[in-house]
Amino acid sequence: MKAALKIYKIGGGIIDRVSDLLEFLRLFANVSGPKILVHGGGKGASEMMARLGIVPRMLHGRRITDAVTLDIVTMFYAGKTNKQIVAALQAVGVNALGLSGADGNVILATKRLVREVDYGFVGDLSEESINADMVRQFLEIGLTPVFCPINHDGQGQLLNTNADTIAASLAKALSKQYSVELHFCFEKHGVLADIIDEKSVIPTITLANYAELKESGIIADGMLPKLENAFDALQFGVEKVIIEHALYIDGALKTTLCLN
């Protein structure tokens, strides 16, 4: 029987509010068993770019990352944000290890090919990207990995990778060794049927009714790549995917995704 593993992903909406981040980390500390945290970037990098007179460029929720932008997001994501989260976890009794994909060669990305859009120094992941054995070794000696969204290509080039994609890729790779639950945590209680009604949480979404919800426009914009990553993870052996409020993890209100 496989050991249980929980992977949590948090984004900028939580990271940007210090009190919310600290409350989430307190709840995360109380999760028993081996666990992994993946975090996004927050507004810090964009605010620094604005102070330098650089206009951040986003397309479909994805950051276009030129060389200057890469320098800034690396400083914020792999440096300031990652180490602040690790320090806060140490303060609540979690022996955390902050990681980029380059550390321990744990995540190897490929620079996104230029098609209709040149995303710059953005990294895509494949089934072979995750060094699952290295992650397992960290877990087995009692460390809690904390991944930022910066990876590398194995040739000395850092790359910016979407944090949802990193979380889903870790979940898929580790599902061969663990019974994995993947949690996407943000500022809502789950996927909402009505965006202005915080309690209109859809409790369960299957692959079939996901297509219907997408067609009807109930699921749109930034939620689309999140759910695409989630269903991809389920199809590759992840046991369960949950979308929930970061301040009420494992609460009654949440959306659970399943294949059927």
N, C-alpha and C positions, 0 to 999 in steps of 0.2 A: 504494500500500500504506500502511495506517495505521501511525503510530508506536505503539509499545507504551507502556502506562501501567499502573502498579500502584497500587492503592488499598488501604491497610491500615487496619483498625479495631481498636482495643484498648479494653477495658473496665476497670471498677473492680478486678477481681481482679488485674490486672497493675499498674495505677496505684497501688494501695494498698501495694504492696511495692516500696520504693525500689530495692533491688538488682535485682529482676526488671524493673522499668521501664527502668533504665539498661542492662541486658543486651539487652532488646528494642531499645532505641534504637540500640545499637551494631550489632546485626544489621540493623536498618532502614537505617542509614547505609551499609552495604555493598551494598545493593540498587542495581544500576546502572540508569541511565535515569531518566526523569521519574517522580515518585511523589508520593502524597498520603497524609497521615495524618489519621485521624478518631479522636478519643478521647471516651470517656464521662466520668463524673464521679468515681467512687470514693466512699469513705465520708466524706470530709471535710465535705461539706455536711450530711449526716445527723448527724454528730458535733457540728457547730456548732449545729444545730437542737436537739439534745438538751441541750446546755449552756444554751441559751436557754429551755428548757422547752417546746419545740415538738415535737410528735410527728409524725415523717415518715409520710405516708400513701402506700401503694403499692397498686396493683390490677393483677393480671396482669403484674407486673414493670414497670409504668409508674408514674412518680411523679405524684401529684396535686399540682398546682402553684398554690397560692394566691399572693397578692401578697407576703406575707412570705417564703414559700419561694422565689419567683422572685428576690427580692433576694439571698438566700443562695446559691442555685445559680449565679446570674450572677457573684457574687464569686468563687466557687470554680472554676467551670468555665471561664468566659471570662477570669478573672483569674489566680488563683494556679496552678491546674493547667495551663492553657494556656501560661502564660509560663515555668513551670518546665520543661515539655517542650521548648519552643522554645529555652530557654537550654541545656538538656542536648544538644540536637541541634547547636547551634552549637559546643559543646565537642568534638563528634566529627566536625566538618567538614561538616555539612549546613546550608546557608543557608536556614533555615526562616522562615516567615512565619506568625505566629499570627493566626487569624481567627475571628470570629463571623460569622453570616450577615449582620449589619448592615454589616460592614466591606466597602467597595466594593460594597454592595448585592448581595453574591454569592449569598445564599440568602434568598429571600422566602417566608415561611411564612404559613399561614392559621390563625387561632385555631380549635381544635377545637370543633365544634358540641356543644351539650349534648344528649345523648340519655338513655340510662339513667343515665349518670354524668357529672357535671361535673368534667372534668379540670383546669379552671382555665386558667392561662396556658400551655397546651401547643399547640405549633404542628404542623400537618400540612403535608406537602409534596405538590406535584403535578408534572406533567411540565414546567410552566413555571417552577418555583421556582428552578432553578439557573441562574445567569448563567455558562454554559459558556465564553463568549468571554472573560470576565474571568479565570476560572480558567486558561484556556489561555495568556493573556498572562503570568500569574505563572510558569507552567511554562516558557514560552519564554525568559524572561529568567533562568532558572536558579534560581528560588525553589521551595522545597518547602512548599506550603500545609499548615498544621496546623489542622484545624477542631475547635472545641469544639461542644457541643450546644446553643448559644444562637443563636437566629435572630431575625428581626424581621418585622413585618407591613407595613412601608412607611409606617405612620402614626405611628411613634414608639413602638410597643409591642414590647418584647422578649418572646420566647416560648421555652419549653424544648421541645426536640425530641429524640426518641430517636436515639442516635448510630448504631445499626444502620440506621435509616431514612435518615439523612443520608448514610452511606457508600453505600448502595444507590442513592439518588437521584443522587449525584454520578457513580457508575459508569454509570447509565443515560444521563444527560445527556451525559457525555463520550464515550460509545461511538460517537457520531456522528462524532467527530473522531479517536478513538484506538481501538486494540485493547486493551480494558480487562480486566485481571485484578483481581478483588475478593477480598481476603483478610480473613476474620474471625478474629482472633487472640485466644485466651483461655488458660485454665489447663489445658485438655485437649488431647490430640493430634488431636482431631477429634470426630465424632459417635460415641458409644459404643453398642454393642449391649447391653452390660451396664455399668450406671453404676458398679459397684464394681470393674470390671476395666479398668484404665487402658489396656491393650493391645488391648481389643476394638473397635478402630476400624473403622468401616464405610468401606472405601476409596472407594466410589462410590455416590452416591445419585441416581437419576433421578427425574423428576417422578412416574412411575408408582409406583415403590416407596416414594417419600416418603409417598404416601397410605396405603400398607400399613403403614409403620412408625408413622405417626401413629395409625392405627386400632388397632394393637396396643398402643399406649402406650409403645413403645420411644423415640419422640420425643415429648416433652411439656414442659410448663412453659416456662422461659425459652428453650429451644431452638426452640420453635415460631415465634415472631416472627422469629428470626434466619433460619430456613430459608424462611419466607414471603417475607422481603425478598430472600433469595438467588435463589429461583426467579422472583420478579418481575423481578429484574435480568437474569436469563438470557433471559427472554421479551422483554426490550426491547433485546437486542443485545449484552449483556456477554458476552465470549468465555468466561470461566471464573470460577467461584466456588470458593474453597478455604476450608475451616474447619480450623484448625491451632493447635498450641501456639505461644504467643507467643515462647517461648525456643528454638524449633526451626523457624523459618520456612523453608519450602521443604525440610523434612526428608522422610524416607521415610514416616513415619506421619502421615497427614492424610486428610481427607475431601474428595473433589472432587465437586462437584455439576454435573450436566448434565441437559439436557432429555430425552434418550433414549439 
